[in-house]
Amino acid sequence: MKVFVTGKLSDKAAQALSNFAQVDAYESDEPMERSQVEERLEGKDALVCILGDRVDAELFTKRPQLKLVANVAVGYDNINISDANDSGVLITNTPGVLDNATADLAFGLLLAAARRIVEADGFVRRGEWTGWKRELMLGAELNGKTLGIIGMGRIGKAVAKRARAFGLNIIYARKGNDKKTDDELKKTFQAERVELNELCRRADFISVNCPLRADTRHLINKNQFDIMQPHCVLINTSRGAVIDEQALVQAMEERKIASCGLDVFENEPQVPEGLLALDNVVLAPHIGSATRETRAAMDELAVKGLIEAFNGKLPTNAVNPDVWQKFSAKLKTTASP
Ligand code: GLV
């Protein structure tokens, strides 16, 4: 079988994939144009891609031989799942292996924003430091404050684990109604479940950790900024569009909240001028999962799922397992020569 990879996989994953399939890989870390992806996908059975690659019906129609897309990311909002279902294309993602790396970055951003670390670094480099001062660069203490976690999945829980070590009290908002999960969260993290607006009203710090879906797009908008506390610090390591970016810029400019730490943006790699202009915004270029260990694990999981699927076993990291029958039928009829 033939696979196209829109980038360079880590060594172990690349080796495993080339032992299994004929691999064509785009040998650059620069994002690929959609037209290039389409072109290189000709005659390929599978695509291993990243979150910047858009995958939808147009692509499936042009490349009917495509049977599987392995997204090397946990979030798969770049893929139209309903189109994939219609075309019988199995989609996999990389859950579980990036929780710690992403939660670490969320905490890095929280500490940086609350304690003004990036601002302080610039201050020292510019030679503006004249000596120890009582009121120099005062920030917010974490211990004893309330962290609101939006989305209490795997990454939300990894954030909660770190939060407890920093002496934070946890409130959270999540989808899903099983009481067992809420009981467990209470027991493990003494975490209290609240509605989104109550979380926004009460939290000293907020960490956004939910996936981007139709129902979470602009979940945080002007209505939420209007009720957040003026000292609130907002951290986003999920997807930019969970927050209405225009409303965020306005909230920051009007000092409705104290600061924010952002790893993700609505139209990456574009960052609004309004955010670039502010000192109390800490910015990162979508590096939540960017540790060597985690990136290798993501690649390995993506390749493992792909191999399993083409060997006739539904991978545990399939995001649309209902398509399995269609995928299996496609596998039988259109295997590449
Ligand atoms: C990164 O943003 C991911 O979804 O893995």
Residues whose N, C-alpha, C, O or C-beta is under 5 A from the ligand:
A	BS01	GLV	V72 A73 V74 G75 S238
